[in-house]
């Protein structure tokens, strides 16, 4: 099997060698396009894929319900009534009169005359003469001579010769030969295998799972495993149909073209030029100047002055005054009062209560139960087998140049499944 696949891959590589070199540069420049002599060709053996549907046996586990009887112990409640004597507390309130003594304050107010001495301030103002010395500034203005040197600018015109280089632009026309590659289209006939199959819809039944459900029996509701209802789905299967087709293919071949083009060349030629330039020269000439500068002087002159300073004196004068001072006295007066004091007493009161007591009584009973028993079932499942069948292929043309070749090319034209069409399942070898 491996030798057959290796032979097929080598044959397909030889067939696609010529066309792969033609599209290697994607339309760009290539200098490898040179004509070569034609090679002799012959028939060769190719392989095509054939599919066959087979069936195999698969073991599947199925669960069947089985009835069986078992015993179980149940407990039934029984109620009994008992008389019980209980006691509750009863609280009673009684009021007792009680007398007590209180003291009430009584306030009295009286006035007492009281003498006191106060001091009143008396102010007197007097003036005292005082001598002091002050300095008064006296300003005087005078002039003095000052000599200084001043530089004045003097401008002179001077000539000199300057040499400089001037670049002249010169244009020339030159013929240049250039080569470029042009891609020209050629039509070649090729053959290929196309799969014209179709999708076939098949129905598949899926049994429902076993689920626990609450079933009503003669002994009451019980949980049992019940087989749920199954469902059907549609499975789409691809049926292949391989057809051999011939089609025209356009191949781009490069050709080298030479062309002579005039090109303008620009050159820069240096040239020496002498010029006479006038420029100004500035010189600074010193000059002595005499000027009078006024300046101001200040001197201090002393003077005597007299001023009167006010002096204020304070004297305290004693005075006698009388005032009435209120005096408040308090006396406590005894009084008798009576009040009612609450007293609480507690006593026990009996009462009868009927209580219901529950007792559980055990009893045995037979119960019918259902259990699921596993069982193996055999069924036939289809599957697809692919085989390689040899086919004799002969080329249609004997010569082609510039990376062009003729042969048989196998391509798969199977349509891609869309969301409405499920994908094709993988074939089992």
Secondary structure, 3 states (H helix, E strand, C coil): CHHHHHHHHHHHHHHCHHHHHHCCCCCCCCCCCCCCCCCCCCCEEEEEEEEEEEEEEEEEEEEEEEEEEEEEEEEEEEEEEEEEEEEEEEEEEEEEEEEEEEEEEEEEEEEEEEEEEEEEEEEEEEEEEEEEEEEEEEEEEEEEEEEEEEEEEEEEEEEEEEEEEEEEEEEEEEEEEEEEEEEEEEEEEEEEEEECCEEEEEEEEECCCEEEEEEEECCEEEEEEEECCCEEEEEEEEECCEEEEEEEEEEEEEEEEEEEEEEEEEEEEEEEEEEEEEEEEEEEEEEEEEEEEEEEEEEEEEEEEEEEEEEEEEEEEEEEEEEEEEEEEEEEEEEEEEEEEEEEEEEEEEEEEEEEEEEEEEEEEEEEEEEEEEEEEEEEEEEEEEEEEEEEECCCCCCCCCCCCCCECCCCCCCCCCCCCCCCCCCCC
